[in-house]
Amino acid sequence: MQTNVAQLLKAPVGSVRNFPIDDVLTENGTEYHVRGELTLIRSTNSILVQGRLETQAHIACSRCAKPFTQKIPLKIQEEFFPTIDIITGARLPKPEDPGSFTIDEHHILDLTEAIRQYIITAMPMKPLCKEDCAGLCTVCGKDLNQGKCGCTQEETDPRWAELLKLKNSNKVKIANPNKQRKKVK
């Protein structure tokens, strides 16, 4: 995902070059096939890169844990600063922001790191294989998308758990407040 921008750096401010992308980026052993087109625009002190890309991620559903493939759209807009003056060959001062992207001394603009960062930030925090994914049973672990399981699911407030144990052990009979009490004479 590299391109030589020497000619664009020599061009007047406002010059545009389109850069199609159809490449594979590897991040932590995972391959992302990135496709799309970016526009490189010559500005006064840099090259502005903007456009839309798309990749696919092979991820696991946060509810049912099944693997699935999800499209990840990327809207790119980054500025790349040259490190060498194209005319004089003199070294240019580093950008003020230490996180800025730069163009190397051979006038190669490398998009790899910028696209990698955009992929990471575009990944869903809680991916779902489908909007109405039922998830897994919290008791037996059955995939509830395939049907109900035989577990009884009583929603119990954990603060009442100890009292529930007492009730179920039949050691203490808890009075039903809805029953009328006998009047004592």
Contacts in CASP RR format, 6 or more apart in sequence:
PFRMAT RR
TARGET T0000
AUTHOR 0000-0000-0000
METHOD contacts of the structure
MODEL  1
MQTNVAQLLKAPVGSVRNFPIDDVLTENGTEYHVRGELTLIRSTNSILVQ
GRLETQAHIACSRCAKPFTQKIPLKIQEEFFPTIDIITGARLPKPEDPGS
FTIDEHHILDLTEAIRQYIITAMPMKPLCKEDCAGLCTVCGKDLNQGKCG
CTQEETDPRWAELLKLKNSNKVKIANPNKQRKKVK
1 21 0 8 1.000
1 23 0 8 1.000
1 25 0 8 1.000
1 34 0 8 1.000
1 110 0 8 1.000
1 111 0 8 1.000
1 112 0 8 1.000
1 115 0 8 1.000
2 108 0 8 1.000
2 109 0 8 1.000
2 110 0 8 1.000
2 111 0 8 1.000
2 112 0 8 1.000
3 19 0 8 1.000
3 40 0 8 1.000
3 108 0 8 1.000
3 109 0 8 1.000
3 111 0 8 1.000
4 106 0 8 1.000
4 107 0 8 1.000
4 108 0 8 1.000
4 109 0 8 1.000
5 17 0 8 1.000
5 40 0 8 1.000
5 47 0 8 1.000
5 80 0 8 1.000
5 103 0 8 1.000
5 107 0 8 1.000
5 108 0 8 1.000
5 109 0 8 1.000
6 86 0 8 1.000
6 107 0 8 1.000
8 15 0 8 1.000
8 17 0 8 1.000
8 40 0 8 1.000
8 42 0 8 1.000
8 47 0 8 1.000
9 42 0 8 1.000
9 47 0 8 1.000
9 82 0 8 1.000
9 86 0 8 1.000
9 103 0 8 1.000
9 107 0 8 1.000
10 86 0 8 1.000
10 87 0 8 1.000
11 42 0 8 1.000
12 42 0 8 1.000
13 42 0 8 1.000
13 43 0 8 1.000
13 44 0 8 1.000
14 41 0 8 1.000
14 42 0 8 1.000
14 43 0 8 1.000
15 41 0 8 1.000
15 42 0 8 1.000
16 39 0 8 1.000
16 40 0 8 1.000
16 41 0 8 1.000
16 42 0 8 1.000
17 39 0 8 1.000
17 40 0 8 1.000
18 37 0 8 1.000
18 38 0 8 1.000
18 39 0 8 1.000
18 40 0 8 1.000
19 37 0 8 1.000
19 38 0 8 1.000
19 39 0 8 1.000
19 40 0 8 1.000
19 49 0 8 1.000
20 36 0 8 1.000
20 37 0 8 1.000
21 34 0 8 1.000
21 35 0 8 1.000
21 36 0 8 1.000
21 37 0 8 1.000
21 38 0 8 1.000
21 53 0 8 1.000
21 111 0 8 1.000
22 33 0 8 1.000
22 34 0 8 1.000
22 35 0 8 1.000
22 36 0 8 1.000
23 33 0 8 1.000
23 34 0 8 1.000
24 31 0 8 1.000
24 32 0 8 1.000
24 33 0 8 1.000
24 34 0 8 1.000
25 31 0 8 1.000
25 32 0 8 1.000
25 34 0 8 1.000
25 55 0 8 1.000
25 112 0 8 1.000
25 115 0 8 1.000
25 116 0 8 1.000
25 119 0 8 1.000
26 32 0 8 1.000
27 116 0 8 1.000
27 119 0 8 1.000
27 120 0 8 1.000
30 57 0 8 1.000
30 58 0 8 1.000
32 55 0 8 1.000
32 56 0 8 1.000
32 57 0 8 1.000
32 72 0 8 1.000
32 119 0 8 1.000
33 55 0 8 1.000
33 56 0 8 1.000
34 53 0 8 1.000
34 54 0 8 1.000
34 55 0 8 1.000
34 74 0 8 1.000
34 115 0 8 1.000
34 119 0 8 1.000
35 53 0 8 1.000
35 54 0 8 1.000
35 55 0 8 1.000
36 51 0 8 1.000
36 52 0 8 1.000
36 53 0 8 1.000
36 54 0 8 1.000
37 51 0 8 1.000
37 52 0 8 1.000
38 49 0 8 1.000
38 50 0 8 1.000
38 51 0 8 1.000
38 53 0 8 1.000
38 76 0 8 1.000
38 111 0 8 1.000
39 49 0 8 1.000
39 50 0 8 1.000
39 51 0 8 1.000
40 47 0 8 1.000
40 48 0 8 1.000
40 49 0 8 1.000
40 109 0 8 1.000
41 47 0 8 1.000
41 48 0 8 1.000
41 49 0 8 1.000
41 50 0 8 1.000
43 79 0 8 1.000
45 81 0 8 1.000
46 79 0 8 1.000
46 80 0 8 1.000
46 81 0 8 1.000
46 82 0 8 1.000
47 79 0 8 1.000
47 80 0 8 1.000
47 82 0 8 1.000
47 103 0 8 1.000
47 109 0 8 1.000
48 77 0 8 1.000
48 78 0 8 1.000
48 79 0 8 1.000
48 80 0 8 1.000
49 76 0 8 1.000
49 77 0 8 1.000
49 78 0 8 1.000
49 79 0 8 1.000
49 80 0 8 1.000
49 109 0 8 1.000
49 111 0 8 1.000
49 114 0 8 1.000
50 76 0 8 1.000
50 77 0 8 1.000
50 78 0 8 1.000
51 75 0 8 1.000
51 76 0 8 1.000
51 77 0 8 1.000
52 73 0 8 1.000
52 74 0 8 1.000
52 75 0 8 1.000
52 76 0 8 1.000
53 73 0 8 1.000
53 74 0 8 1.000
53 76 0 8 1.000
53 115 0 8 1.000
53 118 0 8 1.000
54 71 0 8 1.000
54 72 0 8 1.000
54 73 0 8 1.000
54 74 0 8 1.000
55 71 0 8 1.000
55 72 0 8 1.000
55 74 0 8 1.000
55 119 0 8 1.000
56 69 0 8 1.000
56 70 0 8 1.000
56 71 0 8 1.000
56 72 0 8 1.000
57 69 0 8 1.000
57 70 0 8 1.000
57 72 0 8 1.000
57 119 0 8 1.000
57 123 0 8 1.000
58 67 0 8 1.000
58 68 0 8 1.000
58 69 0 8 1.000
59 67 0 8 1.000
59 68 0 8 1.000
59 69 0 8 1.000
59 70 0 8 1.000
59 123 0 8 1.000
59 124 0 8 1.000
59 127 0 8 1.000
60 66 0 8 1.000
60 67 0 8 1.000
60 68 0 8 1.000
60 127 0 8 1.000
61 67 0 8 1.000
61 68 0 8 1.000
61 127 0 8 1.000
61 128 0 8 1.000
61 129 0 8 1.000
61 133 0 8 1.000
61 135 0 8 1.000
62 126 0 8 1.000
62 127 0 8 1.000
62 128 0 8 1.000
63 128 0 8 1.000
63 129 0 8 1.000
63 133 0 8 1.000
63 134 0 8 1.000
63 135 0 8 1.000
63 136 0 8 1.000
64 129 0 8 1.000
64 133 0 8 1.000
64 134 0 8 1.000
64 135 0 8 1.000
64 136 0 8 1.000
64 143 0 8 1.000
64 144 0 8 1.000
64 145 0 8 1.000
65 136 0 8 1.000
66 129 0 8 1.000
66 143 0 8 1.000
68 127 0 8 1.000
68 129 0 8 1.000
70 124 0 8 1.000
70 127 0 8 1.000
72 119 0 8 1.000
72 122 0 8 1.000
72 123 0 8 1.000
73 122 0 8 1.000
74 115 0 8 1.000
74 118 0 8 1.000
74 119 0 8 1.000
74 122 0 8 1.000
75 118 0 8 1.000
76 114 0 8 1.000
76 115 0 8 1.000
76 118 0 8 1.000
78 101 0 8 1.000
78 114 0 8 1.000
79 100 0 8 1.000
79 101 0 8 1.000
80 101 0 8 1.000
80 102 0 8 1.000
80 103 0 8 1.000
80 109 0 8 1.000
81 92 0 8 1.000
81 95 0 8 1.000
81 100 0 8 1.000
81 101 0 8 1.000
81 102 0 8 1.000
81 103 0 8 1.000
82 92 0 8 1.000
82 102 0 8 1.000
82 103 0 8 1.000
82 107 0 8 1.000
83 91 0 8 1.000
83 92 0 8 1.000
83 94 0 8 1.000
83 102 0 8 1.000
83 103 0 8 1.000
83 104 0 8 1.000
83 105 0 8 1.000
84 90 0 8 1.000
84 91 0 8 1.000
84 92 0 8 1.000
84 105 0 8 1.000
84 107 0 8 1.000
85 91 0 8 1.000
85 92 0 8 1.000
86 107 0 8 1.000
94 102 0 8 1.000
95 102 0 8 1.000
101 113 0 8 1.000
101 114 0 8 1.000
103 109 0 8 1.000
104 110 0 8 1.000
133 145 0 8 1.000
134 143 0 8 1.000
134 144 0 8 1.000
134 145 0 8 1.000
134 147 0 8 1.000
135 143 0 8 1.000
135 144 0 8 1.000
135 145 0 8 1.000
136 142 0 8 1.000
136 143 0 8 1.000
136 144 0 8 1.000
137 144 0 8 1.000
137 149 0 8 1.000
137 151 0 8 1.000
137 153 0 8 1.000
138 153 0 8 1.000
139 149 0 8 1.000
139 151 0 8 1.000
139 153 0 8 1.000
140 149 0 8 1.000
140 150 0 8 1.000
140 151 0 8 1.000
141 149 0 8 1.000
142 149 0 8 1.000
142 151 0 8 1.000
156 164 0 8 1.000
163 174 0 8 1.000
166 172 0 8 1.000
166 174 0 8 1.000
167 174 0 8 1.000
END
